[in-house]
């Protein structure tokens, strides 16, 4: 029975991969294990789509905005102190604008959103398992095939030590990836739960309608394992940012579903952890009897005492802001922060742990504000579609809400970190933005056609 069910799942995807998007989906599936193969595949699809669909792409105002941003970023290279580093820094942004433009044309339906979410979740399982093996079983690996076509490096004990990093370079980067995967997998899981589990013969009530469940239990069981595995791995990345965004996502889903008891339970747990970490000593000691030190000591930095002031985010943000004020129009040049910070603080640091401050310091306020404005445009139009469109079925709203929530999670992560330097995470983020924009544009076209007919 299990084999037949798995075949049905495989055939489900196979029967629906009928467009050029299928190549991107395969690339996205292999991306966590082979970033080069995934990047080449997705880039090739983006370029082909750009050539074939250029008239359609060029008519979208959002793409005009990214084209203008590209010009501004190129101009900033001419004013950079280190023009070579600034030019190389463009490759963390400009190619992904093309990915966005191409895939916002390819991805336009809720069925495609589900396909992509499933691919992301399935592709995450090997790296999550490797990460858990890295920390708990002492797994180590150094596998290199054809230079970087396949390059797996797993450091025993994690990086930094005691924190899961799996195939990613750092635990914080892995945590950011896991958060996005966790949000999408939880959305798919809730969707399967609402449909019911035919294996147990359940019927559930969803949003005012009685739903019986004729479906196989395999997708639900797989998603249950994926949610649990990714959540456990996320916990042991020991990333406070990842924990916070994951909790925020759980609360958002609970509020969206109207699960008030779950909201109260999560709020009580979070409050207990914060009281154990930050309350006055007599109160904190009471909560520390039930809250593991693994959580509260990480939150209040008792786990890592005496960290240099230069490694504090507040210090980094203040320095980035001062750089932005000194060169407000064109910035200091992409990838300049690390050099400037080392010269000032005598400590190597790759970025200021805030994407928006980094762009302000390195590219100037006009580019940073335009970038933020374009992101706000995507988010606002997505929320408006979720709230107002009469063309979205109740069953499709959840998957769209999941993508919007993943987008908000990405924004929150980038206020305390920078995710654009990891190829896998950066590509996934822009594909999510493209998916939201593509669906919004398609349904806006439906609204226009309906208004003309009336």
ZAKE-73420 format. One line per field, with one value per residue (C-alpha): residue in one letter; x, y, z. Coordinates in Angstrom, 1 decimal. Layout:
BEGIN
rest A|...
u X|...
v Y|...
w Z|...
REM end
This chain:
BEGIN
rest X|X|X|X|X|X|X|X|X|X|X|X|X|X|X|X|X|X|X|X|X|X|X|X|X|X|X|X|X|X|X|X|X|X|X|X|X|X|X|X|X|X|X|X|X|X|X|X|X|X|X|X|X|X|X|X|X|X|X|X|X|X|X|X|X|X|X|X|X|X|X|X|X|X|X|X|X|X|X|X|X|X|X|X|X|X|X|X|X|X|X|X|X|X|X|X|X|X|X|X|X|X|X|X|X|X|X|X|X|X|X|X|X|X|X|X|X|X|X|X|X|X|X|X|X|X|X|X|X|X|X|X|X|X|X|X|X|X|X|X|X|X|X|X|X|X|X|X|X|X|X|X|X|X|X|X|X|X|X|X|X|X|X|X|X|X|X|X|X|X|X|X|X|X|X|X|X|X|X|X|X|X|X|X|X|X|X|X|X|X|X|X|X|X|X|X|X|X|X|X|X|X|X|X|X|X|X|X|X|X|X|X|X|X|X|X|X|X|X|X|X|X|X|X|X|X|X|X|X|X|X|X|X|X|X|X|X|X|X|X|X|X|X|X|X|X|X|X|X|X|X|X|X|X|X|X|X|X|X|X|X|X|X|X|X|X|X|X|X|X|X|X|X|X|X|X|X|X|X|X|X|X|X|X|X|X|X|X|X|X|X|X|X|X|X|X|X|X|X|X|X|X|X|X|X|X|X|X|X|X|X|X|X|X|X|X|X|X|X|X|X|X|X|X|X|X|X|X|X|X|X|X|X|X|X|X|X|X|X|X|X|X|X|X|X|X|X|X|X|X|X|X|X|X|X|X|X|X|X|X|X|X|X|X|X|X|X|X|X|X|X|X|X|X|X|X|X|X|X|X|X|X|X|X|X|X|X|X|X|X|X|X|X|X|X|X|X|X|X|X|X|X|X|X|X|X|X|X|X|X|X|X|X|X|X|X|X|X|X|X|X|X|X|X|X|X|X|X|X|X|X|X|X|X|X|X|X|X|X|X|X|X|X|X|X|X|X|X|X|X|X|X|X|X
u 0.0|2.9|4.6|1.4|0.8|4.3|3.8|0.6|2.5|5.2|2.7|0.9|3.9|5.0|1.6|1.7|5.2|4.2|5.8|9.4|8.9|9.5|13.2|13.3|11.5|14.1|16.8|15.2|15.0|18.7|19.7|20.4|22.7|24.3|24.1|25.9|23.6|20.5|21.8|22.7|19.3|17.2|19.3|19.0|15.2|15.1|17.1|15.1|11.9|13.2|13.9|10.7|8.4|10.2|7.2|5.1|7.9|8.8|5.2|5.1|5.8|7.4|10.1|10.7|11.5|14.0|15.5|16.0|17.5|19.9|21.1|21.5|23.5|25.8|26.3|27.4|30.2|31.8|31.9|33.2|36.5|37.1|35.5|36.4|34.8|31.7|31.4|31.5|28.9|26.5|26.2|24.4|21.6|21.3|21.1|18.3|16.3|16.3|15.2|12.4|11.3|11.4|9.7|7.0|5.8|6.1|4.5|0.9|-1.4|-2.0|-1.3|2.2|2.6|1.9|4.3|7.1|6.4|6.4|9.7|11.3|10.1|11.3|14.6|15.2|14.9|18.5|20.2|18.1|19.0|22.7|22.5|21.0|23.6|26.3|25.4|24.2|26.1|29.3|29.0|31.7|32.1|34.3|33.0|34.0|33.0|34.2|35.3|32.0|29.4|29.0|30.8|29.6|31.4|30.1|32.1|31.6|29.9|28.6|29.8|30.2|30.8|27.7|25.4|24.0|25.1|24.7|26.0|25.7|28.7|27.2|24.5|22.7|22.5|21.1|18.6|17.4|16.9|15.1|12.7|11.5|11.1|9.4|6.8|6.0|5.9|3.6|1.3|1.1|0.6|-2.3|-3.8|-3.6|-5.0|-8.0|-8.7|-8.7|-6.9|-8.7|-6.6|-8.3|-11.6|-11.7|-14.0|-13.2|-15.0|-13.1|-14.3|-18.0|-18.0|-17.9|-14.9|-14.6|-11.1|-10.7|-7.0|-4.0|-2.4|1.1|1.4|0.2|2.6|5.5|4.7|4.4|7.9|9.2|7.8|9.2|12.6|13.0|11.8|14.2|17.1|16.1|16.2|19.7|21.0|20.9|19.8|17.7|16.6|15.4|13.6|11.8|10.7|9.5|7.4|6.0|5.0|3.3|1.3|0.4|-0.9|-2.8|-4.4|-5.3|-6.9|-8.7|-7.0|-7.2|-6.1|-2.9|-2.2|-2.6|-0.4|2.4|2.2|2.5|5.5|7.3|6.5|8.0|11.2|11.5|10.9|13.5|16.0|15.3|13.1|14.6|16.6|13.9|11.3|13.7|14.9|11.3|10.9|14.3|13.1|11.0|12.6|15.9|19.0|19.6|16.9|17.1|20.9|21.0|18.5|20.3|23.8|24.7|25.7|28.3|29.5|32.2|31.6|33.6|31.6|32.5|30.6|27.4|24.7|24.1|27.7|27.6|24.3|25.6|28.7|26.7|24.4|27.4|28.8|25.5|25.4|28.9|28.1|24.3|23.9|26.1|27.5|30.9|30.5|29.1|31.1|32.9|31.5|33.8|37.0|35.9|34.8|38.0|40.0|37.9|37.4|40.3|37.8|36.9|33.1|31.4|28.3|26.4|23.7|21.0|20.4|18.8|21.4|24.1|22.5|22.2|25.9|27.2|24.9|23.4|19.9|18.3|19.1|18.2|14.9|14.0|14.8|12.6|9.8|9.8|9.6|6.8|4.9|5.1|3.9|1.1|-0.3|-0.1|-2.0|-4.6|-5.2|-5.6|-8.1|-10.2|-10.0|-13.3|-11.4|-9.5|-11.1|-11.0|-8.8|-6.3|-5.9|-3.9|-1.1|-0.9|-0.9|2.0|4.1|3.3|4.3|7.6|8.2|7.6|9.8|12.6|12.2|12.4|15.5|17.2|16.7|19.0|21.1|22.0|20.9|22.0|25.4|24.2|23.3|20.6|18.9|19.0|17.6|14.8|13.9|13.6|11.6|9.1|8.9|8.4|5.6|3.7|4.1|3.1|-0.1|-1.0|-0.5|-2.6|-5.5|-5.3|-5.6|-8.8|-10.1|-9.5|-11.2|-14.2|-14.5|-14.3|-17.0|-19.2
v 0.0|2.4|1.7|2.4|5.6|6.8|6.1|8.2|11.1|10.8|10.6|13.6|15.7|14.1|14.7|18.4|19.3|20.2|23.7|25.0|25.5|21.8|22.4|25.0|22.7|19.9|22.5|23.6|20.0|19.4|22.9|22.0|19.2|20.8|24.6|24.8|22.4|24.1|27.6|26.8|25.2|28.0|30.7|29.0|28.8|32.5|33.6|31.6|32.9|36.5|36.1|34.4|36.5|39.8|41.8|40.6|41.0|44.5|45.7|45.1|48.2|46.1|44.9|48.6|49.2|46.4|47.6|51.1|49.5|47.6|50.8|52.5|49.6|49.6|53.4|52.8|50.6|53.6|55.4|52.5|52.6|49.0|48.7|45.1|44.0|46.2|44.7|41.2|42.2|42.9|39.1|38.7|40.9|41.5|37.8|37.3|40.2|38.2|35.1|37.1|38.6|35.2|33.2|35.7|34.9|31.2|30.9|32.1|29.5|28.1|24.6|25.8|27.3|23.9|22.1|24.5|24.2|20.4|20.5|22.8|20.5|17.3|18.8|19.9|16.4|15.2|18.3|18.2|14.5|15.3|18.1|16.0|13.3|15.9|17.0|13.8|11.1|12.9|12.6|14.2|14.3|15.8|14.8|16.6|15.6|17.6|20.6|22.2|20.2|18.2|19.5|18.2|19.3|18.4|19.4|17.1|18.9|21.7|25.2|26.9|23.9|22.6|24.2|22.3|23.7|20.6|21.4|25.1|27.2|28.5|27.5|30.9|30.4|26.9|28.3|30.9|28.2|25.9|28.7|29.2|25.5|25.1|27.8|26.2|22.7|23.8|25.4|22.2|20.2|22.3|22.1|18.3|18.3|20.4|18.0|15.1|11.8|9.1|6.4|6.9|7.7|11.2|14.0|17.5|20.8|23.5|27.1|26.4|23.3|19.6|18.0|14.2|12.8|10.4|11.1|8.9|9.4|9.4|13.1|14.0|11.5|12.7|16.4|15.5|14.0|17.0|19.6|17.7|17.1|20.7|22.1|19.9|20.8|24.5|24.3|22.8|25.5|27.5|30.5|33.0|34.7|31.4|30.5|33.9|33.7|30.1|31.1|34.1|31.8|29.3|32.2|33.6|30.2|29.7|33.2|32.6|29.3|30.7|28.3|30.5|27.8|27.2|30.9|31.1|28.0|29.3|32.7|31.1|29.0|32.0|34.2|31.5|31.4|35.2|35.4|32.7|34.7|38.3|38.6|39.7|36.9|35.6|35.4|34.0|31.2|30.0|29.7|28.2|25.2|24.2|26.0|24.3|26.4|25.7|28.2|31.0|31.0|31.4|34.3|36.4|35.4|33.6|30.7|32.9|35.4|38.1|38.4|41.3|44.5|44.5|41.3|42.8|43.6|47.0|47.9|46.7|48.5|51.8|51.5|50.7|53.7|56.0|54.8|55.4|59.0|59.7|58.6|58.9|58.9|56.2|54.4|52.9|50.2|46.6|44.3|47.2|46.8|43.9|45.8|49.0|47.3|45.3|48.5|50.2|47.3|45.0|42.1|40.3|40.4|39.6|41.9|44.1|41.6|43.7|43.7|47.1|48.9|47.1|48.3|51.8|51.8|50.1|51.5|54.7|55.6|55.9|52.3|51.0|52.9|51.7|48.1|48.4|50.0|47.2|44.6|46.6|46.7|42.9|42.3|44.9|43.7|40.1|40.9|42.9|39.9|37.6|39.9|41.2|38.9|37.1|34.7|32.8|29.7|29.2|26.1|28.1|31.0|29.0|28.2|31.8|32.9|30.5|32.2|35.6|34.4|33.0|36.4|38.2|35.6|36.4|40.2|39.6|37.4|40.1|42.7|40.7|38.9|39.0|36.0|37.2|35.6|32.0|31.0|28.4|30.7|33.7|31.8|30.3|33.8|35.3|32.4|32.9|36.6|35.7|33.3|35.9|38.5|36.1|35.0|38.6|39.8|37.0|37.7|41.4|40.7|38.7|41.6|44.0|41.7|41.3|45.1|45.6|43.0|44.7
w 0.0|0.9|-2.5|-4.4|-2.5|-3.2|-6.9|-6.8|-5.2|-7.9|-10.7|-9.3|-9.8|-13.1|-14.7|-13.8|-14.9|-18.4|-18.8|-18.7|-15.0|-14.6|-15.2|-12.4|-10.1|-10.7|-10.2|-6.9|-5.8|-6.3|-5.1|-1.4|-2.5|-5.5|-5.6|-8.9|-10.8|-9.3|-10.1|-13.7|-14.2|-12.7|-14.4|-17.8|-17.4|-16.3|-19.4|-21.8|-20.4|-20.5|-24.2|-25.1|-22.9|-23.1|-24.3|-21.4|-18.9|-20.1|-19.6|-15.9|-13.7|-11.0|-13.5|-14.5|-10.8|-10.7|-14.0|-12.5|-9.3|-11.5|-13.1|-9.8|-8.4|-11.5|-11.0|-7.4|-8.6|-10.3|-7.0|-4.9|-3.2|-4.3|-7.7|-8.2|-5.0|-5.7|-9.2|-7.8|-5.3|-8.1|-8.6|-5.3|-6.7|-10.4|-11.6|-9.1|-10.5|-13.8|-11.9|-10.4|-13.7|-15.5|-12.9|-12.1|-15.6|-15.2|-11.8|-11.9|-10.4|-6.9|-8.2|-9.1|-5.7|-4.2|-6.5|-5.6|-1.9|-2.1|-4.0|-1.4|1.5|-0.2|-1.1|2.5|4.0|3.1|4.5|7.7|8.2|7.5|10.0|12.8|12.1|12.2|15.7|17.3|15.5|14.8|11.0|9.0|5.2|2.6|-0.9|-4.0|-7.5|-10.6|-8.5|-7.3|-9.2|-6.0|-3.0|0.4|3.5|6.9|9.9|12.9|15.8|13.6|12.7|15.1|17.3|18.9|16.3|13.3|9.9|7.7|4.2|4.8|5.8|9.1|11.5|11.1|7.3|7.8|10.3|7.8|5.2|7.6|8.7|5.2|4.6|8.0|7.1|3.7|5.1|7.9|5.4|3.4|6.5|7.7|4.2|4.3|7.8|6.7|3.9|6.4|6.5|4.5|6.1|9.4|7.8|9.4|8.5|9.6|9.4|7.5|7.2|7.3|5.0|5.7|4.1|3.8|3.2|0.3|0.1|0.9|4.3|2.8|2.0|5.5|7.2|5.1|5.9|9.6|9.5|7.5|9.9|12.9|11.4|10.2|13.5|15.5|13.2|13.6|17.4|17.3|15.0|18.2|16.2|18.2|15.0|13.6|16.8|16.8|13.2|13.6|16.7|14.8|12.0|14.3|15.9|12.5|11.3|14.6|14.3|10.6|11.4|14.5|16.9|20.0|22.4|20.4|20.4|24.1|24.6|22.4|24.0|27.5|26.5|24.9|27.9|30.2|28.2|28.2|31.9|32.5|30.5|31.4|34.5|37.9|39.5|42.0|39.3|36.7|39.0|39.3|35.5|35.1|37.0|34.0|31.0|29.8|30.0|26.4|25.6|28.2|28.4|24.6|24.6|27.3|26.1|29.3|27.0|25.3|27.9|27.4|23.6|22.1|21.7|18.0|17.5|19.0|16.4|17.9|17.3|13.7|13.0|14.4|12.3|9.1|9.8|10.2|6.9|5.2|6.6|5.3|1.7|1.5|-2.3|-3.7|-0.6|-0.2|-2.7|-2.4|-0.3|1.4|4.9|5.8|4.9|6.6|9.8|10.1|9.7|12.4|14.9|14.1|13.8|10.6|9.9|6.6|7.0|9.5|10.2|8.6|4.8|4.6|6.6|4.6|1.3|2.7|3.7|0.5|-2.2|-0.7|0.4|-3.1|-4.0|-0.5|-0.5|-4.0|-3.0|0.1|-1.9|-4.4|-1.6|0.0|-3.3|-3.6|0.0|-0.1|-3.4|-2.1|1.1|-0.9|-3.1|-0.2|1.4|-1.5|-4.6|-5.3|-7.6|-4.8|-3.5|0.3|-0.2|-2.2|0.3|2.7|0.3|-0.8|2.9|3.4|0.7|2.1|5.6|4.2|2.6|5.9|7.6|5.0|5.8|9.5|9.1|7.1|9.8|12.0|9.4|5.7|3.5|0.0|0.3|0.3|-3.3|-2.2|0.2|-2.1|-5.0|-2.9|-1.6|-5.0|-6.3|-3.5|-4.4|-8.0|-7.1|-5.1|-7.8|-10.6|-8.9|-8.0|-11.6|-13.0|-10.7|-11.3|-15.0|-14.2|-12.2|-15.1|-17.6|-15.4|-14.9|-18.7|-19.3|-16.8
REM end
